[in-house]
Amino acid sequence: MKQIRSLEGKVQDYETTLKEVVKQVDGQSAERIKHLLQKYNSNSENASNGMPDASQDQTGRSKRSSSPSSIGSLEAVDRVEEDLNLTESSRATGYMGKSSEVTWMGRVEEETELRSRDQSPQAKPEDYTTDKVAPSTVNYHIDDLGIDAPGPVQMYWVPPQSVADHLFETYLHAVHPHFPIINKTLFSSQYRDFFTDISYAGDRWMAILNMIFAIATEYLYNSDEAQRGDIKDHLFYLTRARMLSMGGDSLFQHPDLEQVQVEGLVAFHMLSTNQINRAWRISALAIRSAISLGINLKSSSLKMSGVAKEIPCRVWWCLYTVEHKLGSMTGRATSISTNMYTTQLPLPFDEDHLSEPPASELLDDLHMREKRVNMAMTSPHLRHPDRQQTEEAKAGRSWLQSLPVTTSLYFLYLCDLTVLNQEILDRVYSAECATISWEEIKATIKRLKGNVDAWLLALPPGLDFTSMKDENQQTYWAKKNLAFHYYSTRIVLGRPCLCRHNPNRSKEQQKRLDQRGFSHDTAVMTLESAMQTLDLLPDEPNSAHLYQFAPWWCFLHYIMQTAAVIILELSFGCVHMKDRESNLVQSAKKSVRWLYMMSMHCTASYRAWQLCQSAVRRLVSSMGYDSSDIPASPDKQSDDPFVYSAGLATPTQLNSIIASLHVLPYNGQDQSSTLPDTDHAVDHCNNDLDLPDSLASGFLSMPNTQDHTGGDAHFPLDPISEAFIGYFFPSLDGDDNLGGGKHTF
């Protein structure tokens, strides 16, 4: 009998080992192992002998067996495990892949629940389940809430110039450095002309302006408590932009550069307001529009100036960064693979310096630009890393390191890092990875980690965030933002290695795994990156720091990535960082404190806070730590979930007149009035204009019913050639229509 038990133990060890090996080998060998395991099903043998299954614990519960990669990271990467078309909630969430922190939070919920039940003396076998958490139940985004303005919208209404100036300057200061999709110099000139009684504007230009106002309004609402209830809600501007550029037949018209910019701005705004599923769809539209204009390719046109070529280049990289970020957040395949674009990386000079040397020299000499910029960066050498060490590449890096820190230099290195991050999604998280052995994936992760490390080493001193000493505000801003993006990249790269150790392993197997190897070290790198992300933030959360020095437009995504991996490690029993358990607990609490602060005026943050604080509270208590310092429920929420999500002011706030010069009044104009007080001509504060009756329907139509043709054919400046076309802006009555027809709306 003793010998039989010994043999049974060996069989169970062999079976456990084979189950682990099957995840590491190629397709043919894997099939042979699976066939062998099915042929000699040890479960049935154990049952007939009255022996407990090795995959069950003493409660009879089925334990998860962990692949050497990760239970929750790459398992089932090539399939959908629920009917996403079933409910409105599942459709709003959509598919969430393995790189999504929503999927990670589902894993957190599963692990936290299992840990709680393991430690409960009342736990019964029937209490345990292996059912996976549906993404819609842990989705903190707000795609389930609407985006229509809560009332009629006047299509051509604009705020008085004092308000418009405040919003426009806010956009240029807080948004443009992250997302330079407009030509700041050209658009600022057009903006001034628009408000100096010279011109009317085309519909698409007006749509761009309204999106600028929408983004700036939401930014001010979230960043400045003094202005929170006093600035009109962003949804009015967003709806107006939709009416001007996406209503009726607009989406069936051929796109121009302005339409690409509008769609890019809408995608950015949807992302920053946590309407991720909607942002995903609009981003794809913007990418398609851009590709139809060849913006993804190098331009060798002799009829275009260097500056005219550079602007579409920056438009492309703005779309690229948003599309990538959405791909990472959703875990979905993107439209920006490396084999479908050739446009060069953006120049490290701001728009108002593009016509001056040395920027003008690089614009006129593509070969010199290639050597000075592209050859010096990391992403162009993804397929040939050895080329980074050529003399030309070193000379280019030396030249870049001599440049002063500007927002354009920051954007250049952000684009470079984004390409590296996209390569991680394509090579580690794609459906193709389901057919690749774990050993191959580990080799890929190792190679990609080398690329990310090379990017860090190539940073100019003014952008090197590993050294923060007596920085001026612009340098401090650039370093902080790059640091957030960098640590997020490392978290995504190492997440597949962060896994719970298999409880079925023998002592000898566990001893070998405890020895530091690649997977263990990479998991530690992931956790350290999460902790370093939190180290970038003050211990005492405050929104001013967030919106001044962090990538506010995707910050919730980053903080949730950070929280998810730290909470996962706590639920695993801190198997990778046993000696730093207390540090992990403090980091988890800090992430919850920041989510708590953000949840005061943001539904998405509130949902994220609910998910994290619940898991952290349970885990911390079960580990013997004090949980009393984890913030309780926020006390400043609106009773109306729609108002709370979108940042809408209360009716009282909407009707209040603001006395401050910084929070400017709207001249008493109520956006829900039946007729506009102003039109989209100049002299916007003059409320006694008598508009033609035929315009009334245009001012009041909603996006899904509006049928109008824009005036963009007569826009004063061609965005490519920057030449005047003939008429500055079309007149409202259509008398100046070059086509001879009536200008309708």
N, C-alpha and C positions, 0 to 999 in steps of 0.2 A: 504493500500500500504506500509506503514511504517513497519507493522508486516511482510509482505511478504519479504521485503528487509532484515529484521533482520534474518528471517529463511534462506534466500538464503546465507547470510553471514555465518551462522552456518554450513550449508551444505558444503560450500567451506572449512571452517576450518576443518570439520570432514574428508573431502576427502583428504586434504593436510596431515593431521595427519596420516590417513591410509596409504598413499603413503610412509610416513616415516617409519611407524611401519612395513610395509611389508618387509623391508630390515633387520629387527632386529629379526624376529621370525623364527621358524623352518619351514620345508617344508610344512606340512599339514596346519598349520595356515596361512602360506603365500598364499597357493593356495585358501583358503577360502576368504581371503581379496581380492585377485586379481579377483576372480569370482564376489564378491560383487561390486567391482569398475566397472567391465565390465557390470554388470547387470543394474546398475544405472549410466550410463555414464553422468556425469555432463556436459561434454563438449557439448553434443547435446542439453541438456536442456537449457544451457546458450545461445547457438546459437539461439534456437527457441524463447527465450525470449528477444533476442537482447542484452544480457548481455555479456561483455567481459569475456573470459576464465580466471580463476584465475591464470593459468600458463602462461598468456601472459602479457606483459607490455603495456604501453600506445602506443607504436609504433606498436603493433600487433605482435611483435616478440615473438616466443616461448621461454620462459625462461627454463633453466635447473633446475630441482629439484635435490637437493643434498641429498644423503643418509647420515646418520650420520657418515659413514666412510669417503669415498671420492669419488667424481665424477670420478676422473681420476685414482684412485689407485687400487681399487678392482672391479669396475664395469666391467662386461664382461670378467672376469678373465679366463673363461672356453671356450672362443671361439675366432675365427679369423674373423676379420671384413673386410678383403679385400682379393683379389686374389693375393697371393704372387708369383704365377708362371707366372703372366701376363707379366712383363717386366724384362729386365736385371737388372735394378736398384732395383726393388722389390725383385728379387732373391738374389742380392748381400747383401741387408739389411736383408732379412729373417724375421721371426717372432720376434717381440719384445714384451715381456710380461710386466706385471705391475711393476716389480722391476727395469726395465731398465730406465736409465735417458733419453734415446731417447724417450720413451713413455711420460716421464714427460715433456720433451721439447715440444712434441706435445700439451700437455695440456697447457703449457705456451703460445704457439702460439695462441691457441683458446681463452684463457682468455685475453691475451693482445689485440687481435683483437676485442673481445667483448667490452672491456673497452674503446678502442679508438672510436668505433662506438657509444657507449652509450653517449659519451661526444661530439659527432659531431652534430652540429645543422642541418647539411644537411642530416643526416641519414634517410633512407627510409625503410619501412618494408621489401621490397624485397632485401635490402642489407644484411639482417641477414640470417644466415644459421646455422644449427645444424650439418653440415657435420664435421666429425672428420678429423684431419690432418693425412695424410698417414705417417707412420714411415719413409719411404724412403725420404720424403721431409725435415725431421728434423734430419736425420742420419748424424752425423759428421764423422763417421768412413770411411775408404778408401777401403773397399772391392770391390768397383767398379773399382779400378785401379789394373793393373797387377802386378805380382811379379816376372816375368821372367827377368833375367839379359839382359841388352840391348846389346847383342852381344854373339858370341861363347864363351863357357867356357871350359877350360881344366880341365878334371875331377881330375887329380892327381897333378895339380899345387899347390905349397905352396909358401908363401912369404919367403924371406930370413930370417934367424934366428933373426936378429935384429928387424925386423918388427913383426915377430911372437911373440917374447918375450914381446914386448910392448903390443900387443893385449892380450896375455895370462895373463900378470900381471894386465892389466886393468879389464879383466873378473873376476879374483880372488878377486880383490879389490872392484869392483863396482857391480858385479852381483851375485857371489857365496853367499854372506851373505843373500841375499833375496831368493835365489833359489839353495840350495846345492844339486843339483841332481847328481853331480859327486863326486867320492871319491877324494878329493883334493890331499891327500897325494899320493895315488896310481897313479892317472893320471899325477901328476907333475913328478913323477919318470919315467913314460912311455914317457912323453913328452921330458924329458932330454935325454933319450936313443934314441929317434927318431931323435934327432938333433946331436948326437955324433958319427955318422958313424957306428952304431951297427946294425940298424934294418930297416926293412920295416914294414909297418903298414897294418892291415886289413881294409877292406872298412868301416865297421861300426865305428871303432875307428877313421878313417879319417873323417867320417861324423860328429862325435862328435866334433872333432877339428875344422872343418869348421864352425859348428854352434857356437862354442865359439868365433871364429874370427868374424862371422857375427854379433853377439850380441855386442861384444866389439867395432867393427867398428861403428855401429850405435850409440852406447852410446857416443863414442868420438865425432862423428859428431854433435850430439845434445848438448853435454855438454861443448865442448871446441871450441870456435870460431876460435882460432888460427889454429886448425887442421881441421876445417870443410871441406875445399875444397881439402885437400891433402891426405886423406886416401881413399883407394879404397872402392867403395860402397859395402854395406852388401849384395846386391842381388847376386853378383858373388859368395860369400861364401855360401849363402843359396842355390843357384842353384846347386853348387857343392855337397853340402850335400844331396840334393834331388837325384842327380844322383847316389851317392854312397850308399844310403840306401832306397830310395823310388822309384827308377826307374825300369822299366822292370818288372821282376818277384819278386823283393825284397819284396813287400807288401804281396806276397803270400807265402813267406817263414815263417817258424815258428820263432817267436821273441825270442830273448835272452835279457839279462839285458841291453846290449848296445843299442839294437834297441829301447827298452823302453826309454832309456835316450835320444836317438836322437829325437824320437817323442815328448818327453817332452820338449826338447830344442826348437824344431820347434814351438810347441804350445806357449811357453813362448815368443819366438821372434815375432810370429804373433800378439800376444796380445800387446806386448810393441810397435809394429809399427802400431797399430790400424787396423790391418786386422782381425777384430773380428770374422766375419763369418767363415773365413778360420781357425782361431785359434780354434774355436768351434769344427770343424770337426776333426782336428788333435788331439785335446785334448781327444776326445772320443776314437780315435784309440789308443792313448797312454794308456788310462785307460783299454781298452780291452786287450791290450798286457800285461799290468801289472797283471791283474786278471788271465790271462792264465798261468802266472808263479807263481801265489799264493802270489804275493808281498803284496796284501791287507790283508794277514792273518799273525798271529803270527807264527814264525818259531821255531820248537822244534827239528830241525835236530841236531844229535850228531856229524855229520861229518863237520859241519860248525863252524868256529870260531865266537866268539861274534862280532868282527868287521865286519866279512862277513855278519852277520845277520843285523847289524845296517845300512849298506849302502842301501840295498833294502828298509828298513823302511823309510829312508830319501827320497828315490826316490818316494815312495808312497805319502808322505806328500807334496812333491813338486807338484806332479800331482794333488793332492787334492786341494791345494791352487789355482792353475791355473784353474782347472775345476770349482771350486766355484766362482772365480772371473768372469769367463765367464758367468756362470749361472746368476749372479747378473747383469752383464752388458746387457745381452740379455733378461732376464726374462724367460728363458727356463728351463725346468726340467733337472736336472743334472744326472750324473751317479754315484753319491757318497752318496747315502742314508746311514743313520747310521746303517742299518741292514746288510750291505754287506761288512764290514771290521772289523777286530779284531786286526790289527797290533797296537802295542803300540805307544804312542807318542814318538818323537825323544828325545834322551838324550841331556842334556844341556852342552855337551862338544864338542869342535872342534875335527876334524878328527885326528889331530896330537897328541891328548891326549887320544884317545880311548883305547890305549893299556896300559895306566897308571892308577893306583888307583886315585880316586874312580870309574872312568868310567869302568875299567876292572871288578871291583867287581859287578857292576850292570849288566854288560853284561853276567856275569857267573851265576848270581842269579836272575832269572826272578821274584821271589816272592819279593825280596828286591826292585827290579826296580818298581814293581807294587806299593809298599807302598811309595817309595820315590818320584816317578814321577806321575804316572797315578792317584793315589788316591789324590794327592795334587792339581791336576788341576780341572778346573770347568766343562769342557765338558763331562768327563766320568760320571758325576752325573746328566746329563740332565733329566733322567727319575726318579731319586731318589735324589733330592736336599738335603734332610735331611742328607745324608751320608757325605756331605761336612763337617759336624761338628763333625765327629768321631775323636777320639784321633789320629788314624793313619793318617788321612787327615791333621790334624793340625801339626803333627810331620813332615810330608812330606813338607808342606809349609814352616815350619821353616827351614828345611834343604835347600830348594831351595833358600830361602832368604839369606842364608849365602854364596852362591856361587858368585864368581866375574862375572861381566857382560861380556859376550862373544856373538859373533854372533849366536852361537848355543842356548844359553839361550834365546835370542831374538826370534829365530825361533820357539822354543818350545812354547812360549806364543802366538806367531802369529798363530800357528797351533791350539792351544786351542781356540783362539778367532774366527778363521775361522770356526770351527765346530759349535760354537754358532751362527754365522752368517748364516751358511747353514741351521741350524734349523729354523731360521726366514723365510728363503725362503720356506722351506718345510711346515711350519705350518701357514704362513700368506699369502703367494703369490701363492700357488699351485692351480691347477684347482679344487681340492677338496673343497677349501674355498668357492666356489660358492654355495655349499649346506649347509654351516654353517651360523648360525645367527650372526649378528654383535655383540651381547652380548658375544657369545662364542669366537669370534675373539678378542674382547677387553680383555677377560680373558686370552687368549693365549699371547697377547702382554704384558700384565702385568706380566705374569710368565716369559716370555723371557727377559723382562727388568730386572727382578730380577737376572737372570743368568748373564747378561752382567754386572750388578752392582757388582755381586760377583766376577767376573773375575777381575774387576778393583781393588777391595779391596785385592785380593790375590797377586797382583803384588809385586815382591821384590822391595826394596827401589831403587835399581839401575835401575829399569825399570819404576818406578812410574812417569809418565810424568806430573802429577798434581803438582809436585815439581821440578823445574828446577833451581838448584843453583850450580854455579861453577863446571859444569860437564866437564870431559875430553871428547875428541872428540868421542870416541867409545860409551860412555854412552849417550852423547847428541844425537848421531845418532840413537841409539836404542830407546830412549824415543820418539824422534820426529816421527820415523816411526810407532811405536805402536800407537801413538796419532792419526795419520792419519787413521789407520785401525779402531781404536776404534770409532772415531766420524762418520766414514762412516757407521759402524754397527748401531749406534743409529739413523742415518738419515733413513736408510732402515727400521728399526724397527718402527719408528714413522710416516713414510710417509702416511700410510692409514688414519691417524687422521688429516692430514693437508688438510682441505677442505674449500670451500667457503660456507658461511652460506646461507641457503635457503631464498630467498627473499619473499617467500609465507607464511612464518611463521607469526603467529599473534604476537602482542606485548608481550603477556604473555609468549608464547613459546620462543620468543627471549630472554626475560628476564631470563628465566630458563636456557637457553643455555649459556648466558653470565656469569652465575655463574661458577666458576672454577670447572670443573669436570675432569674425567680421559682423555677424548678425547682432551679437551683443553690443559691440562697440557702436554700431550704427543706431541701435535703439537708444543707447546713451546719448549719442549726438542729437537725436530727435528730442529727447527730454531736456537736454541742456539748451537747445535752441528755443524751446518753449519757455524755459525759465529766463533765458536772456531776453526774450521778447517782453516779458513782464518787468524785467529790470530796466527797460527803457522808459517805464512809466513811474510817476511818483507813487509813493505808498498811499498817499491820500488822493483818491480820484477827484479830478475836476475836469469839466468839459472844456475849459479854456485851453488847457495844455493839449488835450486831444485834438481840437480843431486848429490849433496853431502849429503844432509840431509833429503830427502823425498823419498817415494816409487816411483821413477821416472817411473818405468815400468807400473804403473797404475794411475799415477798422473792426467792425463787428465780426466779419469773416475771420480776421486774424486772431482776435481774442477768443473766438470759438474754436479755432484750430488748436490754439494753445491750451485752452481748458480741456478739450477732449482728450488730448494725448496724456496730459498730467493725470486726469481722473482715471483714464484707462490704466495707467501704471499703478495708481493706488488700488484699483480693483483687482489687479493682478498680484497684489501683495508686495509691490515695489521690488520685483524680482531682478530688475536691472540696476537699481540704485538703492540697495538695502541700507547703505551707510548714509544716505541723504534723504531718508524718509521724512524727517521733520521739515526739511527744505521744500520737498514736494507738497506737503500739507500746507505750508505757508503760501506757496505759489498758487495752489488751488483756491485758497481763501481770497487771495489778492484778485484773481480773475473774477471771482464772484462779486467782490466789492466794486470792481469797475463795471461789471454788467448791471449791478444794482444802481449805480449812479446814472448810467445811460438809460435805464428803464424808466426813469422819472418822466420822460417825454417821448418815448419811442416804443411802440408795440413790439417790434421785432426784438429789441433788446430785452423787453420784459419777458417775452417768451423764452429767449435764450437764458435769461437769469433763472426762470422757473426750472428749466431743465437742469442747469448746472448746480444751483443751490441745493436742490433736492438730492442729487447724487452725492455731492460733497458732504452734505450734512450727515447722510447715512453712513458714508465710508469713514469719515473722520471720527464719528462716534464709535463705530465698530472697532476702530484702531486704537481707541483709548485716548484720543485727543479731545480738547475742549471745542465744542461747536457753538458756544454761545456768542462768539464774535462774528458769526456768519450773519450778514444782514437779513432782517425780516422783510416782510412784504413792503414794496414801495408804497408811499402814502400820497403820491401826487398824480395818480392816474385819473384819466377822464372816464366817466361812466359809459360814454359812447365809444365803442371799439373803433369805429371808423374815424372819428375825430382824433382819437388817441394815436391811431396808426399814421395818419397823414399829417399830423401837426396842425390841424385846423384850429383856429381860434374859436372861442365860444361866441354866441350871438352878441353878447354884451361887448366883447372885445372887438368884434367886427364893426360895430357901430360907434366905437369910441374914436374920438379925435385926438391925435397924438400931438403933444406940445413940443416934444424934443426935436431939435434940428436933425439929429441922426436917425430918428424914426419918423419919417416924413409922411404927412397926410396925403390923402388921395383927393383933396378938394371936395370932400363930401360925396364923391361919386360912388354909388352902390353898384357893384358889378351885376347884381341881379335885376337892375332896372330894365324896363321894357324897351327903351330906346337909348342909344349911346349919347353921351354928352360931348364926346370928341370923336374924331376919326383918326385914321393912321397917317394923316398929313401932319405937317409941322404946326406949331402953336397949339400944342396938346393941352394946355391949361385953359384954353379959350372955350368956354362951354356954350357959346351962343351960335355955333355954326349950324346952318340949315342944310342938312344932308338930303339928297334926293330920296324920295320914298322907295325907289327901287332897291336901295341899299339895305333897307331895314331887315329883310329876310336874311341877308348875308351876315348881318351882325348877330343875329339870334340863332342861327342854325347850329346844330350839334354836329360832331365829326361824322356820324354815320349817315347823316341826311344831307350834308352840304354838297352841292354840286356847283363848282365854280372853276374858272380858269384863272390862273395866277398871272401876274404881270412880270414874271421873271425874264421873259424874252426881251424886255426893255430895260433890264438892270443896267445902271450906268457903267459899271466896270466889269469887264470880263475877268473872272477870277483866275484865269490862266495867263492871258496876255497883259492884264491890268490896263487895257486900253478902253477909252470911252466908246460906247457902242453907238451913241447918237442922242438918245433921250436919257435924262437922268433917272427919273422914276416915272411910271405911268400915272396919268391923271385918273381920278376916280370916274369921270364921266366918259372916258374912252375916246375923247377927241384926238388924243395924240397916239392912238394905236397905229403902229406902223403897218399892220396887216389890213387896215381899213375897216375892220370890224369893231363892233361895240365891245368895250372892256367890261366883262361881266364878272359877277362874284358868286 
